[in-house]
Amino acid sequence: MAVHTSTDIGGQNYRFAVPWTAAAAVFIMRGRRLGTVGAAPGEVFMSLLDDFDFDTLSAPVVAVDSDDFREGMRQLAAGVTIVTTSIGDQRIGLTATAVCSLSAEPPMLLACVNREAGAHDPALQSRVFCVNVLGAQHLDLATQFASSDRAHERFTTGEWGTLETGAPVLMDSLASFDCLLGQTLRAETHTVLTGRVQAVRTDPAQEPLLYSRGAFGTFAA
């Protein structure tokens, strides 16, 4: 037996058959159903909106070793950013790689921030943040914002300014996305911040700084 789920991509409606398992059954029964326009009688639609508690599964969730997971993720090359915010005269920031585009209309992005990071609570309180995409010349700056031992050095180097929200903007970055904080999602140890972009500045002539296998680098010539 298969369960059908439906989604809209680019204005076209797509339906997918999903093998019926005990886990899928629990997921569907706990989720709110989407509208059933176009559904045949008896079809069940899987919710794309609800949170899901894995502890409620009748079958156990596989416990993947965290070291294996980290080693796998180390193989993923990512761009490097500094996510910043400010409260009054206080400027706070951290180095982040878990950043991506969310939508173009309206322009939105998301950034995943550890809840123990110093910039986490201030970003939620100020409701503004800026994602600054680093170039190859920003290697030392990336290290400053990534190291708790060098926290006192943050904002002492680099050309910093502001755009619309007042969050710190690195004025010689590849790109800076100045955002109002929208929805947030608590996800285990992190919070996913969604940002409604208020201003963008770019300098595409630079080479991007990358992070992979535990080290910073650039594209090979």
N, C-alpha and C positions, 0 to 999 in steps of 0.2 A: 504494500500500500504506500502511496506517496501523498505528501502534503504539498499544497500549492501555495506559493507566496508570490505576491505581485508588487512591482515597483515601477516608478515612472522615471525614465531616463531620456533626457532631451525631447520631452514631449511625447514620447512613445511609451506605451504600457507593455511591460514584459512580465511573463509569468514563468516561474521556475518550479520544477518538481523536486521536492526534498524527500529523501527516504524517511519513512516513518520509523522512529525509534522511541524508546521509553523516554529518553531525554527530550526529544522533540515534542512529545506529547505533553510533558510537564511544562515545557516552555510556552507552548501555545495556550494551554489551559490557564496559565497564570497571566498571560499577556492580554491587553485590550485588543479586540479585533479591529482591523481596519474596515473601512466601508466595503460592502460586498457588491458594489456596482459591477455588473458583468460576470459575477461569480455564478457558477452552476449550483443548483441545490445540493447541499451537503458539503460543499467545499469549505475549507477552513483557511483563513488568511492569517499569517504570522505577523504580529505587531513589530514594527520597527522602532517604536517609541519608548517602550517600557524598560525600566531597570529589571535586571534578572538576578535572583539570588542563587548562586551555584550550589549553595548548601542544601537546596530543596530537591536536587536531582536524586532520583531513585538509584541511578548508577553512579558510582564514584567518579569524581573528576580526576583525571590523570595528574599526578604530582610531578611535573617536570623539574629536574634539578636546576636551581637558580644559576649555578655556575655554567651549566650547559647553555642556558638561555643567554647569559651575558656573553659567552664566547660566540654564540651565533650572531648576536646583535653587534658585536665588535667588527664583524665583516661588512656591516652596512656603512658605506661612506655617506657622510651627511655634511651639509653646510653648517657653519658655526655662526651663532648669533649671540649678542648680548641683549638680554631683556631687562629693561630699566623701568623704574617708576619713581615718583617723588611725593613726599608729604611735606608741605611747607618748604623749608630750605634743605631738607634732608633728601639726598639722592641715594637710591639703592639699585643694585643690579646683580645679575648673575649670568654666567655663560650657559647657553642652552643649544641643544641640537634638535630637540623634539618640537619643531615648529613647522607648520605647513599651511598652505592656502586652504581656505574653507569654501569661499564663494567669490565670484567676480562681480555679481550684481545682487545685492550690494557688496562692495569689497569687504571681505572678512577673512580673518586668519585665526589659527589656534596655536596655543603654546602650552606645553605640559610642564608644570612647575612642582617640584617636590615641596610638600607642605612644611618640611623642616628648613627649607631655604629661607634666608633672611629677607628676601624680596617677596616671599609669598604673601604674608599678611598685609604688608603695606600696599601691594597691588590691589588686593581686595578692598582695602579701606579707601584708597584714593580713587579707585574705579578708572584709572588710566594706566597705560603702559606703552612702551615703544619697543619694537623688535628691530635691532640694528644688525644687519648682515655684514659679517666681517670679511675683509680682504686679506690677502697673504701678508701684508705689512702689519697686520694686527695680532700677530702671534703672541707677543708679550702681553698685550691687552687681554686676549682670551685667557691666558694663564692667570693673570691678576684676578679676573672675575670668577675663575673656576676654583681658586685656592683660598680656603679660609685663612691660611697663614698670611696671605697678601691682601686681605680685605681692606686694610688701612690704606693701600695704594690705589684703590679704585677711584676713578675720576680725577686722580692727580696727573694723569697723562691722557693724551687724546684731545681732540677739539670737540668740545661739548656745547650744545645749544638746545633750543626748543623749537617746536613747530606750533601745533594747535593746542594740544592738551596740557602742556607744561612738563610732560615726561622728558627725561634727558635723551637727547638725540646726538648720536655720534656723527658729526658733520662731514667726515671723510669716509663714511662707510660705503659699501657697494649699494646698499639700499637701507632706508629706514622707514618703518611703518608705524606711524603714530596713531594709537588706538584708544577708543573708549572701551572699557570692559563691559562685555555683554553677559551672556549666560556662562555659568561655571558648572563643572561636573566633577564631583568627588570620585576618584578612581584609585582605590587602594591607597598607596603612599603619595599619590600626586593629585593635583587639581588641574583639570583642563580649563584653560582660560580662552574664551572666544573674544576676539577684538573686532569692533567695527572701525575700520580704518578711516581716519580723519584727514591724514596728510601722508604723502609719499615723497621721498627724495631719493634720487639714484645717481650712481656714478659707474656705469657699466664698463668703463675702460679698465677697471681693476681686475685682478685675478682673485677668485674666491679662496678663502681659507676653508679647508676641509678637515674632517675628523674621521678616522677609521683605525681599527685595531689598537685603540688606546693612545693614538698619537695624532698631532696636528700635521697637516701637510697641504700640498697643492697638486694640481694636475701635472702629470709628467709632460715634459716638453716633447 
